[in-house]
């Protein structure tokens, strides 16, 4: 007898904030917001050294820092964006992707901590390794979420998958101190929705016979894949819940939403999803970008822009090297103070993960942009990736062995060159 398909979606609870609470356990239960800038823990330690100069203050003493030393949202000035917030902060309406200044109006007493992506990546790798030791078929969906195929794993069928979900939760908690929420269902679509039902640290089990009672009453936006524009169009037709959507004929949806998306809407509303858990997915590009605290001028802020551009190129190169990839299309992304975005790229005749080469080619891309306005964002991207040990990378054709100078000629040649880009 064939086993029932059981797919789990695991979502770490308020992941970045939870990692910070491991560092600062004195903040548990308080409204805490992560964002606004990158981590410099020395700021807090420096404050404590001034406050209590007779005591040693190192990174081993972070849990001893009193609450009054931590910065609050009310004192923030800038235009940083929130990465995540604790559940105590979310109760005030504070959420991810919200401007820090707006969040300060909603919850001025919340504690503001900078982001520390190195630490988040460390814990991300840790919890995924733990899951892989228990269930070998895992699809990585980002730093804080994964899909897991429970079907053939011991305990994966027991109580609809609840036994295995509890085992995974306990293993992650014991090893890291972090909690996660898990939804288990016949497919990825329903599992993703179920993982939101009982946060934090919850487990939700969905069977196909539960779709009408537990899925249909939800708003259409709860389906991963229905965005604000599609939802607005659905609502204009009087379709507000998933149950409303399920009453619509497939042909009508295809007529109004297109052949592919309309058919998908019909299937999704009935809880149907045949996608497999994909264990290997090759990235097509890697990028790093940063939004400045204040708009920067290409002349007046030359040194700062140069340092930022160099650091972004080094970070992208480090990402490539750590993950074992090389790329040949190097590009830049700019956003000006009027929110206009511009991208430029150039494809080399060879693959690279060299930070200096990425910076030099990126610099030539910058020369193809007329930067008369101040900048609010700068990004660097390397695309057309292959594994570092792929034959394309190891054995380039003879035609690709031209000089680096020739390889770096930007295209198209008709684009004007802007000398101010040489400033950084």
N, C-alpha and C positions, 0 to 999 in steps of 0.2 A: 504494500500500500504506500503510495507516494506521500511524503510529508507535506504538510501545509506550508506554504511560503511565509516566512516570518522575517520581516525587515525592521531593524531598529534605527532610530535617529537619536544620536546622543548630542546634547547641547550643554556645554559647560555653563554654569550659572554665573551671570555677571562676571565673566572670566577675568578681564583685566583688573576690575575692582577687587575680586576675590584674591587674586595673586598679591595685590598690594596689602590686603588685610593679613596675609601671612607675614609680611614684613612689618606691619604696624597693627598688631592684634588689639591694641588699645582703641582702635577705631571701629571695632565690630558693633553693629547695631546703629551706627550713626550715618547720617547722609554724607556720602563721599562721592566726589566727582573726579573722574580721570580725564585729563585733557589740558589744553591751553599751552603746552610746551613739553619739551623732553626733560627727562629726569636728571636732576643734579642733587643727589641726596646730600652733598656737602653743604648745601644751603641750610638745611635743618641742623646738621651737626655743628656747623659754624655758629649758628645761633645758640646752641646749647653750650658750646665752649665759652662763649662770651657770658652766658647766663650763669654757668657753674664752672669757672676756670680751674677749680681745684680737683675736678673729677675728670677721668678719662672718658672721651666720647669718640667711639669708632662705629663702624657699621654693625658691630656686634651689640650695640646698645640702642638700636632704633626703637625697640619696644618700650624703652624707658622714657622716650620723649613725651612730655606732658601735652595735653590737648591744646592748651592755649598757644603753643608755639606753631602749630600747623596753620598755614594760610587758609583764609576763608574766601568763598566766592565773592562776598561783598566788597573785598578789596581789589578784585581783579580788574585790570584795565588792559584791553586788547581785543583781538577778534578771533581768538582761538576757538576751536570746536571741541565739543565733548566726545570722547571716544566711548565711554560707558559710565554708568553710575550704579551705586549700590541700590538695593531695593528700597532702602529707607529714603534715598534721594528721589527715586522714581515715584514715590508716593506724592511728591510735590509737583509732579508733571515734568520733571527733568528727564531727558532721554538722550540717547546717542544721536550724533550729527547735529545737535542743537548748539547754537552759539553760546559760549561761556557767559557773555554779558546778559543774554536773555535768561539763562539758567540762574544767574545771580538775582534777578528780579523775583523768580519763583521760589528760590530757596537760598537766601543770602547767607544763612548760617552754615551751609554745607562746606565741608573741607575739600579743598582743591589740591589734587596730587598730579604731578606730571607723568607722562607716559614713559614706560620702560620696555621697549619692544624686545630687547635681548632677553629679559626675564620672562616675558610672555611666551616667546618662542621656545625657551627652555622647558617651561611647564607644558606647552603644547606637545612637544616631542615626547615628554615623559608620559602624559596620559594616553597618547596614541600607542606607545610601545606597550603599555600595560594591557590595553584592549587587544592588541595583536597577539599577545601571549595567551589570551583566553579564546578569542574568535579570530581566525586568520583572514577572513574575507571582509576587508574594511575599505571604504571609500573616503578619502580625505576631502572635506569640503571647506577647509579654511582653518584658521588658527584654533577655533574653539568648537568645531562641530564635525561629526563624521556620521556616515551610514555604516551599519554592520549587518551582515547576513547571518541571522540566527538559525536558519532553517536546519542545517545539519550539525549544529554545535550542541554538545550535551547540555541539557537544560533549556535549550532554545525553544522547545515546544511546550514545556511544562508551564501550566497556567498561562498559556498564550505567549510565553516568553518572559514572564515576570521573574522566574527563578534566576535566569541568566542575567537579566537586567540588574537585579539586586546584587548578584555576585560582582558585576562590573562596577557598580556604584561603590561597593565596599572596598574593592581593590584600589580604585582611584583615590578614595578618601583616606585609606590607610597609608598610601604611599606619598600623597601630596598634601592632604588636608583640605582639598578642594571638593566641591559638590557638583553634581551634574543632574540633568533631567533627561529621561529616556522615554521615547514613545515607541511602541512596538505594534506593527500592523502588517497586513498582507503585502504592502508595497511602500515605496519611498514617499509617495505623495501623502498618504495617510499617516505614516510614521512621523514625518516632519510636523504635521499639524498636531499630532498627539503629544509630541515632546513639549508643547507649549501649554498643555492642559493643567499641569500640576506642578508649576514652578514655585520655589526652587526645590531641588533634591527630591523630585517626584518621579513616579513611573506611571504611565498610562498605557493601557492595553486596548487596542481597537481590533474588532473582527468585522468582516464584511457586513454582517447582520446589524452592526451598530451604526452604519452610515446614516440611515434615516433619522435615528434618534439623537446622535451626537454630532454629526457633521452638517446635516442639512440646516439646522437652526443658526449656524454661524454666518457671519457676513462673508460676501464673496471675496473680499480682500484677504481672508484667512487662507485662501489657496495660494501656495507659493507659485507665482507665475502670473497672477492677476495684479497688475500694477495700478497706479492711480488713474491713468488715462482709460484703461479698459474698464475699471470699476465705474468711472464717471459715465461712460457710454452705457454700461449695463444698467446703472441706476436711472439713466434717462429713459430706458425702456421699461422701468418699473421692476427691475430685477435686483433685489437687495440682498437676499440670502442665497446660500448655496442650494437650499431647497427650491427657491424660486427658479434658479438656473436649471435645476434638474427637471423641471416641468417643460422646458423649451425643447422643441424638436431639433435634432442635429442639423437638418437642412436649413432651418431658419438661422441657426448660429453660423453656419458656413456662409450663408448669404450675407449676413451683416458683419461678420468678423473675419472672413477669409477662410479658404479651404483648410489650411493647416491649423490655425489658431481656433477656428470655430469648432472643428472636430475635437481638438484637445479640450476645449471648454466643456463640451458634452461629456467626454470621458471623465474629466476631473470631477465634475459635479456628481457623478455616480461612483466616485471613489476608485476609478480604474486607472492603473498605471503599470505598465509592463517593463519599465526601465530596470536594468540589472544594476547591482552594486559593482561599480567599476574600481578595480584595485590599482590600476595603473593609468594615469593620465599625464601626458607630456605637456609641460607648459609651452606656450608659443612665444612668451616674452617675459622679461623681468624688468621691474622699474622701481624707481624711488623718486619721491617728490616731497616738497615741503611748502607750506603756506607761511608767509612771513608774518611776524607780529605787527609790522607796519610796512606800508609800501616802500620798496627800495628803488632808488634812482641809479641808472646805469653808470652815471659819472660820479655822483656824490657818494654812492655806496659801493664803489668799485671793489674795494678790498673785501668787504663782507660778501658780496656776490661771488667773487672769485673763490673764497673759502667754501661757501655753500656748494657751489658747482663742483669743486674738487671733491668735497665730502660725498656728494650724491653719486658721483662716478665711482669713487672707491667703494661705496656701499653696494652698488649694483654689481661691481666686479667681485666683491666678497660673496654676495649671494650666488652668483654664477659658480664661483669656485667651490663653495660649500656644497652646492647641490649637483656639481659635476656637469655643467653645461657651458657651451660657448655659443656666441651669436655673431651674426654678420650685418644686421641692420641696426644702426645706432641712431637714436632720435632724441629730440628734446621737446618739452612742453612748457609753454609760457602762459600765464594768465595775467592780464594787465589790470590796472586799477579801475577800469570800466567794465571788468568781468569778461572781456573778450579773450578767448583762448586761441592759441596758435601752436601748431606742431610742425616740425620739420624732421626729416630723417634722411639718412644716406646708407646705402648698402655697399659694404666692402666686397672685395673678391676673395676674402678669406675669413675664417672664424677667429674670434678673439674673446678673452676674458681679462685682458690687460687694462688696468684702470687708467694708465697714461694714454693708451691708444683710444679708449672710450672717451676720455676728456678731449683729446685733440680733434677727433672726428665730430664730437658733439659741439666743440667750439666752432667748427666750420659750418655746422647746421645753424648755430646762433647767428652767424654772419649773414644768413639769408633772411633775417627778420629785422624789420625797421622798428627799433625800440625807442619811440618818441615818448611813450608813456611810462609811468612808474610800474614796477612789477609787484604782484602780490603772490605769485606762485612760480616755482621753477621745478621742473622734473626732468629726469633722464631715463631712457628706456633702451634696452637691448633686445632685439627680436630675431626672428628666423633661427631659433635655437636648435641645436643638436647636442647629443651627449658628447662630452669631451673626448671619449674614446671611439666615437663614430668615425667611419672611414673618411667621410667628407672633411672632418676636422684633422685627421691624422695624415691623410694623403691627398692634399689639394692638387688639382690638375696643374700641369705646367703653365697653363694660361693664367693661372691665378698667382703666379709667382712674380708679379710686377712689383715695383717698389712701393713702399708705404705711401710715399708722396703721391704717386699716380692713383693708388687705391682711394685716396682721400679726396679726390676731386669731387666736389658736390655736384648734384644734379637736381633739377635741370639747369643747364648752363645759362639759360636766359634770365634766371632770377637775379635781381640786383644784389650786390654785396654791400653790407652796412658796416663800416669800419668801427662803429662804436661797440660792436660785439667783442672786439679785441680787448676791451677793457676788462673782461673776465672770461 
